[in-house]
Amino acid sequence: MKIPFGTVAITEKSKALIGEALNTNRVSSGKLVREFEKKFAQLVGTGEAVAVSSGADADALALAVLFDFGAKRGDEIIVPALSFVATGNSVLQAGFTPVFVDIDRRTLNIDPNKIEERINEKTRAIMPVHLMGKPADMDPIVEIAKRYNLYVIEDAAEAHGAVYKGRNIGTIGDMAAYSTYVAHIITTIEGGVVVTDRSDFAEVLRSLRSHGRACKCESCVLNISSGYCPKRFQSGDSMDIRFQFERIGFSSKMNELEAAVGLGNLEIFDEIFGKKRKNLLAMIERFKKFEPYVYTINEEPYERIGPHAFPIIVKEDVRFSRDQLVEFIEKKGIDTRSLFLSMPTQCPGFGFLNHKIGDFPNAEYIGNKGLHIGVHQDIGEEQIQYIIDTVASFLDRHT
């Protein structure tokens, strides 16, 4: 049996919209992107959504907004040591310095008890990551942020549909950054979205994604219909507003073809979410019998995990390694991914920050001992039982 890590849903509606866009030659950011933004905001429960070209850009642009609200280049952003590397990269790409905090091994998320000691006069924001779709413990994070007058930007790349204490992930911080890469529940193949309730943040985001332009309307008449824009030459020197640049920006727009795929996914979100969640909860329950040797995340009564994937962490003092487990199940047709790395100590690109192995022991442990497998909507009972039987067969041989 072959069980791939993920799948993708491109609906008939998406195919029709792609055809329409191609037939009209309107394929850059336009009306489909705006429709996708509105519907994404409605799903999350925020007033604004700004679509960009990747989840990494969503992180970076959300952070770059802060320069319009008092932040200076080189200021510091607190992030968990464990995440997909895009989290750390985006902090640097935005012009900030990442300050890493170790995680809780059981939740895989930033340990709130270790945040405060990392705050200083240069700290501007905390960016918790909801890894594997499991909500970070937001109450203490928000309380710390309020005490020190910091922004909170949620990295919700993997947390589509997640809920924390009755509030949708994405609505708790000042902004939230989502990925709509092909691996996620809502996909635009490549893409990302920043959500917020602040219209002033959204205006800056629309400027940032288009090189820092002065034009930042919610809907651009030029992009949607090639109509006349009365704002173009309103400045005193009659300069075209499209070629005035107010801030250092990015080239990070979503296009119409990507938005078309996303609109189709939004229509079947409940179906995909339901299937993935059913698979995730079944896996969590059935893996309990393997607890002496491996463990996974749990869903607490106050939360709903956004079912991104299924993490497996090898326990200490067992007679096998993560790599042996991976090799065995891969040979049996089960596709795997490592469970990321401690960015500051296991990713050489961050070596200039001068951290050393041992500085983030919990993140490093997951980097050495963790993997994850898919729970996507094409997996059913037969595949789940095959995964369980395969892991059981491995443990019979190695314990």
C-alpha positions in Angstrom: 0.0 0.0 0.0 1.2 3.5 -0.8 0.1 6.4 1.5 1.4 9.7 0.3 1.9 12.6 2.7 -0.7 14.8 1.1 -3.1 15.4 -1.7 -4.7 18.4 -3.4 -8.3 19.2 -4.3 -8.8 21.2 -7.5 -12.6 21.5 -7.9 -14.7 21.8 -11.0 -15.5 25.4 -9.9 -11.7 26.1 -9.8 -11.2 24.7 -13.2 -14.0 26.8 -14.6 -12.6 30.0 -13.0 -9.1 29.3 -14.3 -10.6 28.9 -17.8 -12.4 32.2 -17.5 -9.3 34.0 -16.3 -7.2 32.5 -19.1 -9.9 33.4 -21.7 -10.0 37.1 -20.6 -6.2 37.4 -20.2 -6.7 38.7 -16.7 -4.3 36.4 -14.8 -2.5 38.8 -12.4 -4.0 39.8 -9.1 -7.6 41.0 -9.7 -11.2 40.2 -8.8 -10.7 36.5 -8.0 -8.0 37.4 -5.5 -10.3 40.0 -3.9 -13.1 37.5 -3.7 -10.8 34.9 -2.1 -9.6 37.5 0.4 -13.2 38.3 1.5 -14.2 34.7 1.8 -11.1 33.8 3.7 -11.6 36.6 6.2 -15.2 35.4 6.7 -14.1 31.9 7.4 -11.5 32.9 9.9 -13.7 35.7 11.4 -11.6 38.8 10.8 -12.4 42.0 9.1 -9.5 42.0 6.7 -7.5 39.4 4.7 -4.6 40.2 2.3 -3.5 37.5 0.0 0.2 37.1 -0.8 2.5 34.7 -2.7 3.5 32.3 0.2 3.1 31.6 3.8 6.6 32.8 4.4 5.8 36.1 2.8 2.7 36.3 5.0 4.9 36.1 8.0 7.4 38.6 6.6 4.8 41.2 5.5 2.9 41.0 8.8 6.2 41.7 10.6 7.1 44.5 8.1 3.9 46.3 8.9 5.4 47.1 12.3 7.8 49.6 10.7 4.9 51.9 10.1 4.0 51.7 13.8 7.2 52.5 15.5 9.5 49.5 15.0 13.1 50.0 13.8 15.2 47.7 11.6 17.2 45.3 13.8 14.5 45.2 16.5 13.7 41.8 17.9 10.9 39.3 17.4 10.3 36.4 19.7 9.7 33.1 18.0 9.8 29.4 18.9 13.0 27.6 18.3 11.1 24.8 16.6 9.2 25.5 13.4 9.5 25.1 9.7 12.5 27.3 8.7 10.3 29.9 7.0 9.3 31.3 10.4 12.9 32.3 11.2 13.7 33.3 7.7 10.8 35.6 7.5 11.9 37.5 10.6 15.3 38.2 9.0 13.7 39.0 5.6 11.5 41.6 7.2 14.4 43.3 8.7 14.2 42.1 12.3 16.3 39.9 14.5 14.8 36.6 15.6 15.0 35.8 19.4 14.4 32.1 19.9 12.6 30.5 22.8 12.5 26.8 23.5 9.3 24.8 23.2 7.2 22.4 25.3 7.9 18.9 24.1 4.3 17.7 24.6 2.6 20.6 22.6 5.5 21.3 20.2 4.7 25.0 20.7 6.6 27.9 22.3 6.8 27.6 26.1 5.1 30.7 27.5 7.1 30.3 30.8 10.3 31.0 28.9 9.2 34.1 26.9 9.5 36.9 29.5 13.2 36.3 30.2 13.9 37.0 26.5 12.2 40.4 26.4 14.2 43.6 26.3 13.9 47.2 25.1 14.3 46.1 21.5 11.5 43.5 21.5 8.6 44.5 19.3 6.4 41.3 18.9 5.9 37.7 19.8 5.2 35.3 17.0 3.8 32.0 18.3 3.5 29.1 15.9 0.5 26.8 16.0 2.7 23.8 14.9 0.8 20.9 13.3 -2.4 22.9 13.8 -2.3 22.6 17.6 -3.0 26.0 19.1 -0.2 27.6 21.1 -1.2 28.6 24.6 -2.4 32.0 23.7 -3.7 33.4 27.0 -0.3 33.8 28.8 1.3 34.9 25.5 -1.3 37.7 25.0 -1.0 38.7 28.7 2.8 39.0 28.4 2.4 41.0 25.2 0.0 43.4 26.9 2.3 43.9 29.9 5.2 44.8 27.7 3.2 46.6 24.9 4.2 44.1 22.3 2.3 43.0 19.2 1.3 39.3 18.7 1.4 37.9 15.2 0.2 34.3 15.0 2.0 32.0 12.6 -1.1 30.0 11.6 0.4 28.4 8.5 -0.7 24.9 9.6 -3.7 25.8 11.7 -6.6 26.2 9.3 -9.8 25.8 11.3 -8.1 25.6 14.7 -9.9 27.0 17.8 -8.5 28.0 21.2 -10.9 28.5 24.1 -13.8 29.4 21.9 -11.9 31.7 19.6 -10.7 31.0 16.1 -7.0 30.8 15.7 -6.2 33.9 13.6 -8.4 36.2 15.6 -6.4 36.3 18.9 -3.3 38.2 17.9 -3.0 41.6 16.1 -2.4 39.7 12.8 -2.1 36.1 11.7 -0.2 34.6 8.8 -1.5 31.6 6.9 0.0 29.4 4.3 -2.1 28.2 1.4 0.6 25.9 0.0 -0.4 22.7 -1.6 0.0 20.8 1.7 -2.7 22.7 3.6 -6.4 22.4 4.0 -7.2 25.5 2.0 -4.7 25.6 -0.9 -4.0 28.0 -3.7 -1.1 25.7 -4.7 1.4 28.4 -3.7 0.3 31.3 -1.6 -0.4 32.8 1.8 -2.8 35.2 3.6 -2.5 37.7 6.4 -5.6 38.4 8.4 -6.3 41.2 10.9 -9.2 43.3 12.3 -7.2 46.5 11.7 -7.8 48.3 8.5 -4.7 50.4 8.9 -2.6 47.2 9.0 -4.4 45.9 5.9 -3.6 49.1 4.0 0.1 48.8 4.7 0.0 45.1 3.8 -1.5 45.9 0.4 1.3 48.4 -0.2 4.0 46.0 1.0 3.0 43.2 -1.3 3.4 45.5 -4.3 6.9 46.9 -3.8 5.7 49.5 -1.1 3.5 51.4 -3.5 1.5 54.4 -2.4 -1.7 52.9 -3.9 -3.2 50.5 -1.5 -7.0 50.4 -2.2 -8.9 47.4 -1.1 -9.9 46.7 -4.7 -7.9 48.2 -7.6 -10.0 49.3 -10.5 -7.1 49.0 -12.8 -6.5 45.4 -11.9 -10.1 44.4 -11.9 -11.5 46.2 -15.0 -8.8 48.4 -16.5 -11.1 51.3 -15.7 -10.2 54.9 -14.8 -8.7 55.5 -11.4 -9.3 59.1 -10.1 -6.6 58.7 -7.5 -3.7 58.2 -9.9 -2.7 61.8 -10.3 -4.0 63.4 -7.1 -0.7 64.2 -5.5 0.5 67.8 -5.8 3.2 67.1 -8.3 0.8 65.1 -10.5 3.0 62.0 -10.2 1.3 58.6 -10.9 0.5 57.1 -7.5 1.3 53.7 -8.9 5.0 54.8 -9.1 5.2 56.4 -5.7 6.8 54.1 -3.1 6.2 54.9 0.6 8.1 52.1 2.2 10.5 49.2 1.5 8.3 46.5 0.0 8.1 43.1 -1.5 6.9 41.5 -4.8 4.4 39.2 -3.2 1.1 39.2 -5.0 -1.2 36.2 -5.4 -2.5 35.7 -9.0 -5.9 34.9 -10.3 -5.2 31.3 -11.1 -4.1 30.6 -7.6 -7.1 32.4 -6.2 -9.3 30.3 -8.4 -8.0 27.1 -6.8 -8.5 28.7 -3.4 -12.1 29.7 -4.0 -12.9 26.1 -4.9 -11.2 24.9 -1.7 -13.2 27.3 0.4 -16.4 25.8 -0.9 -15.4 22.3 0.3 -13.5 23.4 3.4 -16.0 21.7 5.8 -15.7 18.5 3.9 -11.9 18.4 3.8 -11.6 19.6 7.4 -14.1 17.0 8.6 -12.2 14.1 6.9 -8.8 15.2 8.1 -10.0 15.8 11.6 -11.6 12.4 11.8 -8.4 10.8 10.6 -6.3 12.8 13.1 -8.4 11.9 16.1 -8.5 8.3 15.1 -4.7 8.2 14.9 -4.3 10.0 18.2 -6.5 7.4 19.9 -4.9 4.4 18.3 -1.4 5.5 19.0 -2.0 5.5 22.7 -1.1 1.8 22.8 2.4 2.7 21.6 2.9 5.3 24.4 5.8 3.4 26.0 7.9 4.0 22.8 6.5 7.0 20.9 4.1 9.8 21.6 2.1 12.4 19.7 0.1 15.6 20.5 -3.2 15.5 22.3 -6.3 17.6 21.9 -7.3 19.4 25.1 -11.0 20.0 26.0 -10.6 23.8 25.4 -9.1 23.5 21.9 -9.7 22.2 18.4 -6.6 21.2 16.5 -6.5 22.2 12.9 -5.7 18.8 11.4 -2.6 19.5 9.4 -0.6 16.2 9.9 0.1 13.6 12.5 3.4 14.0 14.5 5.2 11.0 16.0 8.0 11.6 18.5 10.3 8.7 19.6 10.7 8.6 23.4 14.0 8.6 25.2 15.7 5.3 26.2 14.1 3.2 23.6 16.1 0.6 21.5 15.6 2.2 18.1 16.0 5.6 16.5 13.7 7.9 14.6 15.6 7.1 11.4 15.1 3.4 11.8 11.4 3.9 12.2 11.3 6.2 9.2 13.2 3.8 7.0 10.9 0.9 8.0 7.6 2.7 7.4 8.9 4.4 4.2 9.8 0.9 2.8 6.2 -0.1 3.6 4.9 2.8 1.5 4.1 5.4 4.2 5.4 8.8 3.2 7.0 10.7 6.0 8.5 14.1 6.8 10.9 15.1 9.6 9.3 17.2 12.4 11.4 20.3 11.5 14.5 21.4 13.4 15.7 23.7 16.1 16.3 26.7 13.8 19.0 28.4 15.8 21.1 25.3 16.5 20.2 22.7 13.8 19.9 25.0 10.8 23.4 26.2 9.7 21.9 29.4 8.1 21.3 30.8 11.6 24.8 30.1 12.7 25.7 33.8 12.7 23.5 34.3 15.7 26.1 32.2 17.7 23.8 29.7 19.4 25.1 26.3 20.3 23.7 22.8 20.6 22.1 22.5 24.0 20.7 26.0 24.1 17.2 24.8 23.1 17.1 21.1 24.3 13.4 20.5 23.7 13.4 21.9 20.1 16.6 19.9 19.5 15.0 16.8 20.8 12.1 17.1 18.4 14.5 17.8 15.6 16.3 14.5 16.3 13.4 12.4 17.3 10.3 13.7 15.5 8.5 12.9 12.2 5.1 13.5 10.8 2.8 11.7 8.4 -0.3 12.7 6.5 -4.0 12.6 7.6 -5.3 14.0 4.3 -8.8 13.6 3.0 -8.0 10.6 0.7 -7.0 8.5 3.7 -9.7 6.2 5.2 -10.0 3.4 7.7 -8.0 1.0 5.6 -5.0 3.3 5.4 -5.2 4.2 9.1 -5.3 0.6 10.1 -2.3 -0.1 7.8 -0.3 2.6 9.5 -1.1 1.2 12.9 -0.2 -2.3 11.8 3.0 -1.2 10.2 4.1 0.7 13.4 3.1 -2.3 15.5 5.2 -4.6 13.3 8.2 -2.3 13.6 7.9 -2.2 17.4 7.6 -6.0 17.6 11.0 -6.2 15.9 12.7 -3.5 17.9 11.4 -3.8 21.5 
